[in-house]
Amino acid sequence: MKKYILLFLLMLSFSSWSQTLNNYKYVIVPKKFNDFNNENQYRLNTITKFNLEKMGFEAFYEDEEFPKEVITNRCDALIVDVVKGKLLFWTKVNVVFKDCFGKIIYESKEGKSKEKEFKVAYPKALDEAFQSLFAMDYKYKGSKNSISKEIIEESKIVDFVNDENPKSSSNEQNSIVDDNSKILFAHPVKNGYQLFDSVSKLVFKLLKTDVPSLFLAQKGAVCGVVILKQGSWFFEHQENDNVVSEKINIKF
């Protein structure tokens, strides 16, 4: 039980690090938003990057070279997403900012459009959503945080508890998903890896931290960490306020 409490503290250190946009200088813009099928569909990604820079952020695409600050501490940057609302008679979107663990830090007011063609409606709705962000008058205040050190210390504590308590109770074992039979092949990309299965389907995106045994991880819409413990890799994330630990087999 202790290891899950400590893991929860690790996750909490991610999510409670900052709760305001003004503490962040950098924003990562994906080439494709989760709710859309194609890269830069309806020009939403380029519009988003342009408007973020207009707000005063330093915005860059996920495949661009990151600033040194972000390379050494990925949690210095937010990740932006454009999320679809319920359609009905309107095209609706929100701009959502998430921290390095996937926790929502800020969400714009909903932008909407009645245009019939999506290629017109989505850009108009996005521009309207950004109006509420412009109105907040973003100003980077600077924020000195020690999250990387916290991650290192917490991960060491988790490993120590695992070593001290190799036998888990039956309840704890129910929280572990052993998927070791499926090998995931690591393809290096800038600042991390992409993990593919045997049919070349993308399963995970991993972002490096300054801890070699710890990656920030995304599996579909689920964010968490991939961590090395006792010689095995685990994907760990929160689900309904519980910690789920999924054993994965990575071939680097």
Backbone as CSV, one residue per row, in Angstrom:
resi,resn,N_x,N_y,N_z,CA_x,CA_y,CA_z,C_x,C_y,C_z
1,MET,0.833,-1.212,0.000,0.000,0.000,0.000,0.864,1.258,0.000
2,LYS,2.019,1.195,0.715,2.857,2.383,0.821,3.336,2.856,-0.543
3,LYS,3.674,1.893,-1.417,4.228,2.302,-2.715,3.198,3.065,-3.529
4,TYR,1.907,2.745,-3.360,0.880,3.450,-4.112,0.625,4.831,-3.522
5,ILE,0.739,4.944,-2.206,0.616,6.260,-1.583,1.739,7.158,-2.060
6,LEU,2.961,6.598,-2.114,4.108,7.387,-2.549,4.011,7.729,-4.025
7,LEU,3.506,6.796,-4.822,3.310,7.090,-6.237,2.286,8.198,-6.415
8,PHE,1.232,8.157,-5.574,0.230,9.221,-5.636,0.868,10.571,-5.322
9,LEU,1.794,10.586,-4.365,2.491,11.831,-4.044,3.329,12.296,-5.221
10,LEU,3.934,11.332,-5.921,4.685,11.680,-7.125,3.789,12.350,-8.145
11,MET,2.619,11.758,-8.391,1.678,12.329,-9.346,1.176,13.687,-8.862
12,LEU,0.987,13.794,-7.555,0.509,15.060,-7.007,1.527,16.157,-7.215
13,SER,2.826,15.783,-7.150,3.858,16.793,-7.357,3.805,17.340,-8.767
14,PHE,3.391,16.513,-9.741,3.168,16.993,-11.104,1.995,17.963,-11.133
15,SER,0.849,17.506,-10.628,-0.398,18.220,-10.853,-0.527,19.489,-10.032
16,SER,0.154,19.569,-8.881,-0.004,20.741,-8.037,1.100,21.762,-8.231
17,TRP,1.993,21.510,-9.184,3.145,22.371,-9.373,2.749,23.795,-9.690
18,SER,1.796,23.979,-10.558,1.371,25.326,-10.910,-0.072,25.298,-11.360
19,GLN,-0.807,26.331,-10.986,-2.221,26.359,-11.315,-2.605,27.604,-12.103
20,THR,-1.625,28.295,-12.671,-1.933,29.499,-13.424,-1.079,29.576,-14.680
21,LEU,-1.661,30.097,-15.755,-0.919,30.228,-17.006,0.269,31.164,-16.865
22,ASN,0.159,32.142,-15.980,1.220,33.140,-15.836,2.527,32.548,-15.316
23,ASN,2.488,31.332,-14.803,3.712,30.684,-14.324,4.457,29.955,-15.431
24,TYR,3.889,29.943,-16.616,4.484,29.201,-17.729,4.893,30.132,-18.858
25,LYS,6.044,29.851,-19.416,6.578,30.642,-20.529,6.411,29.919,-21.860
26,TYR,6.435,28.572,-21.814,6.454,27.778,-23.030,5.177,26.953,-23.180
27,VAL,4.762,26.770,-24.432,3.622,25.901,-24.742,3.984,25.020,-25.934
28,ILE,3.739,23.722,-25.792,3.957,22.767,-26.879,2.652,22.592,-27.650
29,VAL,2.718,22.747,-28.960,1.551,22.592,-29.827,1.683,21.280,-30.596
30,PRO,0.803,20.313,-30.379,0.864,19.053,-31.145,0.628,19.322,-32.633
31,LYS,1.122,18.437,-33.474,0.851,18.569,-34.909,-0.579,18.147,-35.222
32,LYS,-1.161,17.300,-34.349,-2.548,16.871,-34.503,-3.224,16.872,-33.142
33,PHE,-4.363,17.547,-33.034,-5.109,17.552,-31.782,-5.893,16.244,-31.631
34,ASN,-6.127,15.852,-30.385,-6.721,14.543,-30.101,-8.096,14.338,-30.734
35,ASP,-8.898,15.383,-30.796,-10.264,15.259,-31.310,-10.366,15.335,-32.830
36,PHE,-9.227,15.456,-33.505,-9.244,15.621,-34.961,-8.440,14.503,-35.627
37,ASN,-8.767,14.230,-36.871,-8.223,13.060,-37.556,-6.879,13.298,-38.226
38,ASN,-6.631,14.531,-38.650,-5.437,14.808,-39.442,-4.589,15.902,-38.821
39,GLU,-3.309,15.910,-39.206,-2.418,16.977,-38.760,-2.889,18.325,-39.302
40,ASN,-2.891,19.313,-38.429,-3.254,20.685,-38.789,-4.588,20.750,-39.533
41,GLN,-5.540,19.916,-39.118,-6.848,19.901,-39.766,-7.542,21.252,-39.596
42,TYR,-8.082,21.780,-40.667,-8.745,23.094,-40.715,-7.798,24.223,-40.281
43,ARG,-6.480,23.974,-40.348,-5.447,24.946,-39.962,-5.496,25.289,-38.465
44,LEU,-6.105,24.438,-37.657,-6.283,24.743,-36.236,-4.959,24.801,-35.477
45,ASN,-4.010,23.963,-35.860,-2.734,23.938,-35.151,-1.907,25.191,-35.425
46,THR,-1.889,25.623,-36.692,-1.141,26.832,-37.008,-1.828,28.064,-36.417
47,ILE,-3.151,28.081,-36.421,-3.892,29.193,-35.813,-3.616,29.249,-34.309
48,THR,-3.595,28.079,-33.676,-3.336,28.012,-32.234,-1.947,28.542,-31.911
49,LYS,-0.939,28.085,-32.639,0.433,28.545,-32.391,0.545,30.053,-32.594
50,PHE,-0.068,30.549,-33.655,-0.029,31.984,-33.937,-0.655,32.776,-32.787
51,ASN,-1.817,32.332,-32.319,-2.511,33.064,-31.256,-1.793,32.958,-29.916
52,LEU,-1.159,31.829,-29.657,-0.381,31.705,-28.425,0.787,32.687,-28.412
53,GLU,1.452,32.810,-29.545,2.553,33.768,-29.644,2.039,35.197,-29.548
54,LYS,0.849,35.427,-30.079,0.222,36.745,-29.957,-0.087,37.070,-28.497
55,MET,-0.443,36.045,-27.720,-0.699,36.231,-26.289,0.578,36.574,-25.539
56,GLY,1.726,36.098,-26.031,2.986,36.332,-25.358,3.744,35.072,-24.982
57,PHE,3.170,33.900,-25.265,3.864,32.649,-25.000,4.974,32.413,-26.028
58,GLU,5.924,31.579,-25.659,6.865,31.016,-26.623,6.319,29.636,-26.982
59,ALA,5.748,29.536,-28.164,5.077,28.305,-28.584,5.893,27.621,-29.669
60,PHE,5.907,26.296,-29.632,6.632,25.540,-30.639,5.953,24.194,-30.827
61,TYR,6.105,23.629,-32.028,5.513,22.329,-32.323,6.285,21.219,-31.624
62,GLU,5.614,20.096,-31.430,6.202,18.990,-30.682,7.425,18.386,-31.358
63,ASP,7.578,18.602,-32.663,8.726,18.032,-33.361,9.826,19.059,-33.611
64,GLU,9.678,20.256,-33.053,10.715,21.273,-33.168,11.742,21.075,-32.051
65,GLU,12.873,21.736,-32.197,13.885,21.681,-31.142,13.414,22.492,-29.940
66,PHE,13.395,21.861,-28.775,12.897,22.522,-27.569,13.948,23.456,-26.988
67,PRO,13.524,24.506,-26.312,14.466,25.355,-25.563,15.180,24.533,-24.492
68,LYS,16.352,24.975,-24.117,17.158,24.232,-23.146,16.411,24.021,-21.838
69,GLU,15.664,25.040,-21.400,14.916,24.923,-20.145,13.928,23.762,-20.194
70,VAL,13.291,23.576,-21.349,12.283,22.526,-21.489,12.944,21.161,-21.621
71,ILE,14.109,21.110,-22.274,14.825,19.842,-22.405,15.233,19.326,-21.036
72,THR,15.719,20.221,-20.169,16.175,19.802,-18.841,15.026,19.602,-17.869
73,ASN,13.906,20.270,-18.102,12.739,20.102,-17.218,11.474,20.247,-18.053
74,ARG,10.948,19.116,-18.517,9.806,19.135,-19.421,8.576,19.795,-18.795
75,CYS,8.531,19.810,-17.477,7.362,20.394,-16.810,7.374,21.913,-16.818
76,ASP,8.398,22.514,-17.434,8.393,23.968,-17.634,7.446,24.375,-18.760
77,ALA,6.952,23.409,-19.532,6.092,23.726,-20.674,4.708,23.130,-20.487
78,LEU,3.713,23.870,-20.955,2.350,23.362,-21.032,2.138,22.679,-22.379
79,ILE,1.125,21.845,-22.459,0.704,21.252,-23.725,-0.701,21.752,-24.014
80,VAL,-0.929,22.259,-25.211,-2.230,22.814,-25.565,-3.022,21.811,-26.394
81,ASP,-4.320,21.831,-26.226,-5.200,20.972,-27.015,-6.428,21.785,-27.405
82,VAL,-7.001,21.466,-28.551,-8.272,22.062,-28.975,-9.306,20.953,-28.942
83,VAL,-10.327,21.158,-28.125,-11.302,20.116,-27.831,-12.653,20.477,-28.436
84,LYS,-13.262,19.510,-29.113,-14.572,19.723,-29.710,-15.667,19.741,-28.643
85,GLY,-16.663,20.626,-28.822,-17.863,20.583,-28.014,-18.949,19.805,-28.751
86,LYS,-20.101,19.648,-28.122,-21.215,18.967,-28.779,-21.680,19.804,-29.960
87,LEU,-21.853,19.151,-31.095,-22.119,19.880,-32.335,-23.537,20.462,-32.379
88,LEU,-24.563,19.616,-32.506,-25.932,20.091,-32.687,-25.969,21.097,-33.828
89,PHE,-26.379,22.338,-33.543,-26.489,23.332,-34.619,-25.269,24.250,-34.680
90,TRP,-24.320,24.036,-33.776,-23.142,24.890,-33.707,-21.877,24.040,-33.824
91,THR,-20.823,24.647,-34.327,-19.490,24.067,-34.213,-18.823,24.729,-33.012
92,LYS,-18.381,23.914,-32.046,-17.880,24.464,-30.782,-16.499,23.877,-30.452
93,VAL,-15.635,24.718,-29.885,-14.317,24.255,-29.435,-13.910,25.000,-28.162
94,ASN,-13.035,24.358,-27.406,-12.367,24.985,-26.263,-10.866,24.809,-26.430
95,VAL,-10.106,25.767,-25.937,-8.655,25.649,-25.888,-8.285,25.208,-24.473
96,VAL,-7.600,24.077,-24.373,-7.292,23.493,-23.069,-5.775,23.424,-22.876
97,PHE,-5.320,23.890,-21.714,-3.900,23.834,-21.375,-3.690,22.769,-20.300
98,LYS,-2.730,21.863,-20.552,-2.440,20.802,-19.591,-0.976,20.859,-19.170
99,ASP,-0.717,20.437,-17.945,0.663,20.378,-17.484,1.322,19.094,-17.967
100,CYS,2.533,18.843,-17.505,3.313,17.712,-18.012,2.725,16.366,-17.614
101,PHE,1.792,16.352,-16.675,1.168,15.093,-16.274,-0.234,14.930,-16.845
102,GLY,-0.663,15.917,-17.650,-1.979,15.829,-18.269,-3.094,16.466,-17.464
103,LYS,-2.768,17.137,-16.362,-3.782,17.814,-15.562,-4.136,19.144,-16.220
104,ILE,-5.431,19.435,-16.322,-5.878,20.686,-16.931,-5.538,21.858,-16.009
105,ILE,-4.775,22.809,-16.536,-4.390,24.006,-15.795,-5.346,25.152,-16.081
106,TYR,-5.789,25.246,-17.333,-6.683,26.343,-17.707,-7.457,25.942,-18.954
107,GLU,-8.679,26.440,-19.056,-9.528,26.158,-20.214,-10.213,27.446,-20.654
108,SER,-10.185,27.696,-21.943,-10.815,28.908,-22.469,-12.333,28.804,-22.395
109,LYS,-12.978,29.926,-22.603,-14.426,29.887,-22.797,-14.704,29.246,-24.161
110,GLU,-15.874,28.706,-24.296,-16.220,28.001,-25.528,-16.382,28.981,-26.689
111,GLY,-15.736,28.639,-27.805,-15.931,29.391,-29.028,-16.859,28.622,-29.943
112,LYS,-17.707,29.309,-30.682,-18.666,28.590,-31.522,-18.935,29.344,-32.821
113,SER,-19.438,28.595,-33.793,-19.765,29.162,-35.102,-20.931,28.397,-35.705
114,LYS,-21.752,29.121,-36.483,-22.882,28.494,-37.175,-22.604,28.245,-38.654
115,GLU,-21.360,28.506,-39.060,-21.006,28.249,-40.462,-21.220,26.773,-40.787
116,LYS,-21.680,26.482,-41.989,-22.002,25.106,-42.369,-20.762,24.294,-42.713
117,GLU,-19.778,24.935,-43.330,-18.570,24.211,-43.731,-17.579,24.204,-42.582
118,PHE,-17.112,23.011,-42.227,-16.196,22.873,-41.101,-14.899,23.657,-41.312
119,LYS,-14.418,23.735,-42.556,-13.152,24.425,-42.806,-13.258,25.913,-42.511
120,VAL,-14.484,26.427,-42.474,-14.729,27.820,-42.092,-15.146,27.904,-40.624
121,ALA,-15.989,26.961,-40.207,-16.578,27.009,-38.867,-15.543,26.814,-37.766
122,TYR,-14.661,25.831,-37.915,-13.700,25.546,-36.838,-12.708,26.692,-36.611
123,PRO,-12.108,27.275,-37.662,-11.241,28.424,-37.414,-11.971,29.607,-36.760
124,LYS,-13.219,29.855,-37.166,-13.974,30.946,-36.551,-14.260,30.653,-35.084
125,ALA,-14.636,29.415,-34.776,-14.907,29.034,-33.390,-13.634,29.122,-32.551
126,LEU,-12.505,28.724,-33.125,-11.239,28.787,-32.397,-10.835,30.223,-32.113
127,ASP,-11.001,31.095,-33.103,-10.688,32.506,-32.884,-11.552,33.100,-31.769
128,GLU,-12.822,32.692,-31.714,-13.697,33.198,-30.647,-13.256,32.669,-29.287
129,ALA,-12.835,31.399,-29.244,-12.350,30.840,-27.980,-11.118,31.587,-27.487
130,PHE,-10.262,32.005,-28.408,-9.047,32.727,-28.017,-9.346,34.126,-27.489
131,GLN,-10.514,34.673,-27.818,-10.829,36.008,-27.313,-10.852,36.039,-25.792
132,SER,-11.345,34.959,-25.174,-11.363,34.914,-23.706,-9.945,34.794,-23.151
133,LEU,-9.026,34.176,-23.927,-7.640,34.071,-23.491,-6.909,35.395,-23.643
134,PHE,-7.193,36.114,-24.712,-6.605,37.448,-24.868,-7.073,38.374,-23.742
135,ALA,-8.331,38.214,-23.337,-8.909,39.083,-22.318,-8.271,38.881,-20.946
136,MET,-7.675,37.714,-20.706,-7.078,37.454,-19.392,-5.745,38.168,-19.218
137,ASP,-5.223,38.761,-20.309,-4.005,39.572,-20.263,-2.833,38.784,-19.662
138,TYR,-2.487,37.678,-20.325,-1.394,36.836,-19.870,-0.078,37.610,-19.784
139,LYS,0.624,37.418,-18.669,1.972,37.967,-18.488,2.796,36.937,-17.729
140,TYR,3.909,36.529,-18.330,4.762,35.544,-17.674,5.411,36.167,-16.441
141,LYS,5.179,35.545,-15.294,5.705,36.068,-14.031,7.006,35.398,-13.629
142,GLY,7.287,34.279,-14.257,8.465,33.524,-13.854,8.143,32.665,-12.656
143,SER,8.686,31.481,-12.631,8.405,30.579,-11.524,9.565,29.622,-11.358
144,LYS,10.195,29.671,-10.192,11.291,28.756,-9.899,10.724,27.539,-9.199
145,ASN,10.818,26.413,-9.860,10.256,25.189,-9.322,11.321,24.111,-9.271
146,SER,11.157,23.177,-8.383,12.120,22.096,-8.225,11.475,20.762,-8.508
147,ILE,10.583,20.742,-9.506,9.833,19.507,-9.754,10.732,18.359,-10.185
148,SER,11.806,18.654,-10.944,12.681,17.568,-11.378,13.309,16.880,-10.183
149,LYS,13.761,17.674,-9.202,14.343,17.085,-8.001,13.298,16.306,-7.228
150,GLU,12.062,16.828,-7.184,10.996,16.131,-6.483,10.725,14.787,-7.148
151,ILE,10.732,14.763,-8.478,10.495,13.521,-9.203,11.586,12.513,-8.872
152,ILE,12.846,12.972,-8.868,13.954,12.077,-8.566,13.795,11.478,-7.179
153,GLU,13.540,12.345,-6.194,13.448,11.868,-4.822,12.268,10.926,-4.651
154,GLU,11.099,11.273,-5.237,9.921,10.420,-5.087,10.136,9.080,-5.755
155,SER,10.775,9.090,-6.966,10.990,7.830,-7.661,11.960,6.952,-6.894
156,LYS,12.952,7.565,-6.234,13.869,6.787,-5.406,13.125,6.163,-4.234
157,ILE,12.212,6.949,-3.633,11.446,6.439,-2.502,10.577,5.263,-2.942
158,VAL,9.919,5.399,-4.115,9.069,4.319,-4.622,9.887,3.059,-4.835
159,ASP,11.088,3.194,-5.456,11.931,2.034,-5.680,12.380,1.418,-4.367
160,PHE,12.692,2.275,-3.375,13.123,1.772,-2.083,12.020,0.970,-1.416
161,VAL,10.788,1.487,-1.471,9.670,0.778,-0.862,9.426,-0.543,-1.564
162,ASN,9.554,-0.549,-2.914,9.371,-1.798,-3.657,10.417,-2.830,-3.250
163,ASP,11.688,-2.370,-3.071,12.751,-3.287,-2.677,12.524,-3.833,-1.277
164,GLU,12.008,-2.957,-0.391,11.795,-3.355,0.988,10.560,-4.224,1.144
165,ASN,9.611,-4.098,0.196,8.364,-4.835,0.286,8.093,-5.594,-1.004
166,PRO,8.881,-6.608,-1.323,8.712,-7.306,-2.605,7.414,-8.054,-2.695
167,LYS,6.808,-8.433,-1.546,5.557,-9.167,-1.558,4.412,-8.196,-1.384
168,SER,3.509,-8.140,-2.338,2.362,-7.241,-2.276,1.151,-8.020,-1.830
169,SER,0.206,-7.304,-1.234,-1.045,-7.935,-0.855,-1.858,-8.230,-2.097
170,SER,-2.889,-9.080,-1.979,-3.712,-9.432,-3.139,-4.416,-8.221,-3.684
171,ASN,-4.787,-7.270,-2.826,-5.475,-6.063,-3.295,-4.568,-5.233,-4.170
172,GLU,-3.281,-5.134,-3.776,-2.346,-4.350,-4.561,-2.095,-5.015,-5.913
173,GLN,-2.010,-6.341,-5.934,-1.753,-7.028,-7.191,-2.886,-6.816,-8.182
174,ASN,-4.092,-6.599,-7.696,-5.217,-6.355,-8.596,-5.060,-5.050,-9.352
175,SER,-4.188,-4.145,-8.855,-3.977,-2.865,-9.509,-2.875,-2.920,-10.549
176,ILE,-2.242,-4.083,-10.691,-1.149,-4.230,-11.642,-1.618,-5.020,-12.854
177,VAL,-1.437,-4.447,-14.024,-1.788,-5.124,-15.273,-0.515,-5.614,-15.914
178,ASP,-0.369,-6.916,-16.039,0.837,-7.497,-16.621,0.598,-7.773,-18.096
179,ASP,1.193,-6.916,-18.951,1.036,-7.075,-20.400,2.393,-7.361,-21.026
180,ASN,3.208,-8.132,-20.298,4.595,-8.336,-20.680,4.742,-9.158,-21.959
181,SER,3.667,-9.820,-22.400,3.756,-10.672,-23.584,3.870,-9.865,-24.870
182,LYS,3.440,-8.617,-24.849,3.474,-7.779,-26.039,4.718,-6.883,-26.004
183,ILE,5.592,-7.076,-26.978,6.805,-6.262,-27.041,6.497,-4.954,-27.747
184,LEU,6.952,-3.852,-27.173,6.820,-2.531,-27.772,8.194,-2.083,-28.235
185,PHE,8.277,-1.648,-29.483,9.549,-1.287,-30.074,9.719,0.235,-30.009
186,ALA,10.833,0.670,-29.411,11.081,2.092,-29.186,11.733,2.718,-30.408
187,HIS,11.085,3.748,-30.927,11.632,4.510,-32.041,12.042,5.886,-31.516
188,PRO,13.348,6.208,-31.539,13.777,7.493,-30.992,13.264,8.670,-31.820
189,VAL,12.777,9.685,-31.134,12.382,10.948,-31.744,13.020,12.048,-30.908
190,LYS,12.852,13.281,-31.342,13.419,14.384,-30.581,12.829,14.395,-29.174
191,ASN,13.707,14.400,-28.180,13.306,14.526,-26.777,12.552,13.320,-26.227
192,GLY,12.663,12.163,-26.889,11.983,11.008,-26.327,11.893,9.829,-27.273
193,TYR,10.826,9.055,-27.127,10.607,7.857,-27.939,9.132,7.731,-28.297
194,GLN,8.882,7.009,-29.380,7.547,6.524,-29.678,7.602,5.007,-29.629
195,LEU,6.630,4.393,-28.953,6.616,2.951,-28.801,5.554,2.345,-29.717
196,PHE,5.969,1.424,-30.578,5.072,0.788,-31.535,4.942,-0.697,-31.205
197,ASP,3.760,-1.269,-31.513,3.575,-2.702,-31.321,4.035,-3.451,-32.566
198,SER,3.782,-4.756,-32.622,4.295,-5.602,-33.701,3.671,-5.311,-35.059
199,VAL,2.539,-4.592,-35.082,1.908,-4.233,-36.359,2.099,-2.752,-36.666
200,SER,3.124,-2.158,-36.015,3.512,-0.759,-36.245,2.443,0.247,-35.815
201,LYS,1.615,-0.142,-34.861,0.642,0.791,-34.303,1.277,1.561,-33.157
202,LEU,1.140,2.894,-33.173,1.694,3.720,-32.108,0.915,3.485,-30.815
203,VAL,1.615,3.121,-29.754,0.970,2.818,-28.474,1.281,3.893,-27.432
204,PHE,2.553,4.289,-27.327,2.962,5.280,-26.332,3.795,6.384,-26.972
205,LYS,3.693,7.559,-26.390,4.645,8.628,-26.639,5.367,8.891,-25.325
206,LEU,6.700,8.857,-25.358,7.499,9.078,-24.155,8.312,10.357,-24.301
207,LEU,8.311,11.178,-23.268,9.134,12.377,-23.218,10.189,12.202,-22.139
208,LYS,11.447,12.513,-22.487,12.539,12.344,-21.543,12.423,13.329,-20.384
209,THR,12.881,12.911,-19.209,13.112,13.810,-18.085,14.607,13.768,-17.804
210,ASP,15.047,14.470,-16.765,16.467,14.396,-16.428,16.769,13.178,-15.565
211,VAL,15.780,12.285,-15.432,15.970,11.007,-14.739,15.905,9.905,-15.800
212,PRO,17.007,9.200,-16.091,17.011,8.209,-17.182,15.965,7.107,-17.029
213,SER,15.572,6.818,-15.785,14.619,5.728,-15.556,13.179,6.214,-15.461
214,LEU,12.929,7.457,-15.871,11.582,8.030,-15.756,11.240,8.828,-17.000
215,PHE,10.095,8.506,-17.615,9.598,9.234,-18.771,8.190,9.749,-18.476
216,LEU,7.873,10.933,-18.985,6.481,11.352,-19.041,5.853,10.606,-20.208
217,ALA,4.661,10.079,-20.024,4.106,9.160,-21.017,2.667,9.513,-21.364
218,GLN,2.324,9.237,-22.622,0.948,9.390,-23.087,0.555,8.145,-23.856
219,LYS,-0.557,7.539,-23.463,-1.104,6.372,-24.152,-2.519,6.735,-24.567
220,GLY,-2.693,7.100,-25.832,-3.983,7.618,-26.271,-4.273,8.917,-25.548
221,ALA,-5.402,8.978,-24.854,-5.769,10.172,-24.096,-5.330,10.088,-22.643
222,VAL,-4.649,9.008,-22.262,-4.249,8.798,-20.869,-2.798,9.233,-20.683
223,CYS,-2.558,10.084,-19.680,-1.213,10.554,-19.378,-0.733,9.964,-18.058
224,GLY,0.543,9.722,-17.981,1.111,9.183,-16.763,2.621,9.197,-16.850
225,VAL,3.266,8.226,-16.212,4.713,8.096,-16.268,5.071,6.662,-16.638
226,VAL,6.203,6.504,-17.330,6.797,5.186,-17.530,8.064,5.167,-16.701
227,ILE,8.153,4.205,-15.788,9.224,4.193,-14.802,9.846,2.803,-14.729
228,LEU,11.168,2.768,-14.528,11.895,1.506,-14.412,11.991,1.124,-12.942
229,LYS,11.464,-0.067,-12.599,11.499,-0.552,-11.226,11.894,-2.018,-11.211
230,GLN,12.953,-2.313,-10.472,13.430,-3.681,-10.331,13.645,-4.357,-11.686
231,GLY,14.187,-3.590,-12.635,14.536,-4.137,-13.937,13.407,-4.233,-14.935
232,SER,12.194,-3.774,-14.563,11.046,-3.825,-15.475,10.446,-2.437,-15.634
233,TRP,9.853,-2.211,-16.806,9.209,-0.927,-17.081,7.723,-1.014,-16.760
234,PHE,7.195,0.074,-16.176,5.782,0.148,-15.827,5.205,1.476,-16.312
235,PHE,3.991,1.413,-16.859,3.216,2.616,-17.154,2.251,2.825,-15.995
236,GLU,2.380,3.952,-15.293,1.577,4.190,-14.102,0.793,5.489,-14.267
237,HIS,-0.490,5.406,-13.953,-1.367,6.565,-14.123,-2.521,6.462,-13.141
238,GLN,-3.273,7.557,-13.050,-4.421,7.572,-12.166,-5.686,7.210,-12.935
239,GLU,-6.552,6.446,-12.307,-7.834,6.069,-12.893,-8.867,6.003,-11.777
240,ASN,-9.842,6.923,-11.842,-10.873,6.998,-10.801,-10.260,7.115,-9.409
241,ASP,-9.274,8.023,-9.303,-8.589,8.299,-8.029,-7.735,7.134,-7.538
242,ASN,-7.535,6.117,-8.365,-6.666,4.996,-8.010,-5.465,4.985,-8.937
243,VAL,-4.374,4.411,-8.463,-3.173,4.277,-9.278,-3.187,2.922,-9.978
244,VAL,-3.050,2.943,-11.305,-2.975,1.709,-12.098,-1.554,1.566,-12.607
245,SER,-0.971,0.409,-12.406,0.398,0.125,-12.822,0.371,-0.979,-13.879
246,GLU,0.799,-0.635,-15.087,0.774,-1.584,-16.208,2.207,-1.949,-16.597
247,LYS,2.552,-3.208,-16.432,3.883,-3.667,-16.813,3.995,-3.741,-18.336
248,ILE,5.041,-3.153,-18.882,5.196,-3.154,-20.331,6.597,-3.642,-20.690
249,ASN,6.706,-4.219,-21.864,7.956,-4.788,-22.338,8.485,-3.929,-23.482
250,ILE,9.530,-3.162,-23.208,10.065,-2.215,-24.189,11.378,-2.735,-24.738
251,LYS,11.494,-2.725,-26.050,12.766,-3.071,-26.693,13.352,-1.799,-27.284
252,PHE,14.396,-1.262,-26.604,15.037,-0.025,-27.064,16.072,-0.324,-28.140
